[in-house]
Amino acid sequence: MTLKTLIEEAAATLSRGGDADAQHDAERLAARVLGVEVAALPFDTVPGDRTVWKFRKLVARRADGVPLGHLTGTAVFCGLELAVGPGVFVPRVHSEAVLERGLNAVAEVTAPVVAD
């Protein structure tokens, strides 16, 4: 089974579980297991048994609701890749809009004081 087929299988599993970003999540998990960026995934290769086992284990955890960032160790927020893990809130896309509104609100202030 090629990596492409394995990722498609995982995306279908995640999608059935209600994951709206199933393809993206499956690709991020595959990249994590292989130690490469998503853009460098070797879709036409046949991964070894251990790689398949690690990947399917991560997919099962994602299907159980574990945040993607906790499984990959990182999350992107406002273009920055941040380290995340258990016990850490994973930044959400809608939080970027909140940040943008806050930055716009203090844009004209000379020396703003901002606390989170």
N, C-alpha and C positions, 0 to 999 in steps of 0.2 A: 504494500500500500504506500503510495507516495505521500509526502508531507501535505500536498494540496488536498488530497482525499481525506487525510486524517483531520485536517483543519475544518474541512466542510462537514465531516461527521460531527466534530465537536460543536461547530456553530449550530447545527441542527438540534443537537441536544440542548444547548443553552437557549436557543430560540423557543423550543417547546416549554422550557421552564420560565419563559417570560422575559428573557434578557433581550432588551431592545437593541443592544449593541453586540449581538452574539458573534458576528464575523470578526469585528474589531477585537473583541475580548479573546476569541480563539487564536487570532494571530499574535496578540500580545503575549499570551501564555506560551505559544510555540516559540516565540522569540526569546522568552525568558529561559525556557528549557535548553535551547540551543546556544544561548549566550550571544545572540546577534540582534541587530536592529530589525524591526519589522520589514523595512525596505530591503533587507539583505536575506530574507527567508529563502532558502533553496527549495522552492515548491516541487520541483521535479525529482528530488532525491527520495530515497527510501530510508527513513530513519530506523535505527536499530531498536531492538526490543526494549532495552532500558530507557531509551528516549521516549518511546511510545508509552511505556508504563508511567514515567514521570509526568508526561503531558496529560494522560488520561486522569491521573490522580489530581492534578491541578484543575482540570475541567470539572471533575466531580465536586471538588471543593467550591468552585465558582458556582456550579449549579445548586449547591447547598446554601448559597447566599453570601459566601465570604467575599468581601470587596476585592475587586480586581487589584487595586493598589497594594493590598495586604499580600496578595499572591505574587505580584511582580516585584514588590519592594519599592515601587515608585509611582508617582501620579503627576500629571502635568497640570499646572495652574498658572494661568496668564503667561503661557509660553515658557515657564520654568519647570524643570523636572525636579520634583521634591521627593526626598526619601520618606516613605511611610511604612507602617507596620502595625501589628496588633497594638491596641491602646491609643492609636493616633487616628484622629478624624481624617478621612480622605477628602481632599478638596473636591467640590462639585462644580460643574459648569455654571450653574445659576449663581454661585458665589462670586464668580468673576463679574457679573453684572452689578452685584451689590458693591463690590470693591470699586468698580468704575464710577458708580453714583457717588460714593464717598470721596473719591479723588476729585471728581468734578465739583463737589460741594466745597472743597477746601482749596481749589485751584487758585482763587484770587486772594487767599489769606496769606499775609506776609510770613508769619511764623506759626503755622498750624500745629496744634498739639492733638495727636490722634492716639486713642487707646483702643485696644480690641477687647 
